[in-house]
Amino acid sequence: MDVQLLLLYLSPIFVAFIGWEMLYLRKHGAAFPSAGYQWRDLFANATLALMHQGGDALAAIAIAYLYDALWGWRLLDIELNVWSLLLLFLLQDLCYWLFHFASHHVRWLWASHVVHHSSERLNLSTAFRQSLMYPVSGMWL
């Protein structure tokens, strides 16, 4: 299953947790002063998430054409089985971790990633803060 599709299916659960967190912080917010919700901030986070998804969709279309053009040049075929899927899962996770690590240490990547860290409130909705510029900075690599 595609990761984007999985995230789409799980988004109602995530939104429910955001609602629960909003209610919890309304009652216990004094103990977590930097975690509160503001509607303006929540709207900004949701807008950034939608723009990020749009940018990812456009990048995915372009990359699909690139992969299709390069398919004939492949060096080998990998059999599809449980072990190759497990290896692919681990390698994809490693690549994402490396990209995220580099996004904190390479200025070119940080320029896109800083959006994710730009909120003054730390709550579940800040996970939606993603950059529209990730495809430009090279996340697709």
Contacts in CASP RR format, 6 or more apart in sequence:
PFRMAT RR
TARGET T0000
AUTHOR 0000-0000-0000
METHOD contacts of the structure
MODEL  1
MDVQLLLLYLSPIFVAFIGWEMLYLRKHGAAFPSAGYQWRDLFANATLAL
MHQGGDALAAIAIAYLYDALWGWRLLDIELNVWSLLLLFLLQDLCYWLFH
FASHHVRWLWASHVVHHSSERLNLSTAFRQSLMYPVSGMWL
4 53 0 8 1.000
4 56 0 8 1.000
4 60 0 8 1.000
14 124 0 8 1.000
14 127 0 8 1.000
17 124 0 8 1.000
18 123 0 8 1.000
18 124 0 8 1.000
18 125 0 8 1.000
21 35 0 8 1.000
21 37 0 8 1.000
21 123 0 8 1.000
21 124 0 8 1.000
22 37 0 8 1.000
25 32 0 8 1.000
25 35 0 8 1.000
25 36 0 8 1.000
25 37 0 8 1.000
25 123 0 8 1.000
29 35 0 8 1.000
29 36 0 8 1.000
34 120 0 8 1.000
34 121 0 8 1.000
34 122 0 8 1.000
35 121 0 8 1.000
35 122 0 8 1.000
35 123 0 8 1.000
36 121 0 8 1.000
36 123 0 8 1.000
37 121 0 8 1.000
37 123 0 8 1.000
37 125 0 8 1.000
38 121 0 8 1.000
41 119 0 8 1.000
41 120 0 8 1.000
41 121 0 8 1.000
41 125 0 8 1.000
42 125 0 8 1.000
44 129 0 8 1.000
45 119 0 8 1.000
45 125 0 8 1.000
45 126 0 8 1.000
45 128 0 8 1.000
45 129 0 8 1.000
46 125 0 8 1.000
46 128 0 8 1.000
48 115 0 8 1.000
48 128 0 8 1.000
48 129 0 8 1.000
48 130 0 8 1.000
48 131 0 8 1.000
48 132 0 8 1.000
49 128 0 8 1.000
49 129 0 8 1.000
49 130 0 8 1.000
51 132 0 8 1.000
52 130 0 8 1.000
52 131 0 8 1.000
52 132 0 8 1.000
52 134 0 8 1.000
54 132 0 8 1.000
55 132 0 8 1.000
55 134 0 8 1.000
55 135 0 8 1.000
56 134 0 8 1.000
56 135 0 8 1.000
58 135 0 8 1.000
59 134 0 8 1.000
59 135 0 8 1.000
59 140 0 8 1.000
63 140 0 8 1.000
78 84 0 8 1.000
99 109 0 8 1.000
99 139 0 8 1.000
99 141 0 8 1.000
100 113 0 8 1.000
102 109 0 8 1.000
103 109 0 8 1.000
103 110 0 8 1.000
103 112 0 8 1.000
103 113 0 8 1.000
104 110 0 8 1.000
104 113 0 8 1.000
108 137 0 8 1.000
109 137 0 8 1.000
109 138 0 8 1.000
111 133 0 8 1.000
111 137 0 8 1.000
112 131 0 8 1.000
112 133 0 8 1.000
112 134 0 8 1.000
112 136 0 8 1.000
112 137 0 8 1.000
112 139 0 8 1.000
113 131 0 8 1.000
113 137 0 8 1.000
114 131 0 8 1.000
115 129 0 8 1.000
115 130 0 8 1.000
115 131 0 8 1.000
115 133 0 8 1.000
116 126 0 8 1.000
116 129 0 8 1.000
116 130 0 8 1.000
116 131 0 8 1.000
117 129 0 8 1.000
118 129 0 8 1.000
119 126 0 8 1.000
119 129 0 8 1.000
131 137 0 8 1.000
END
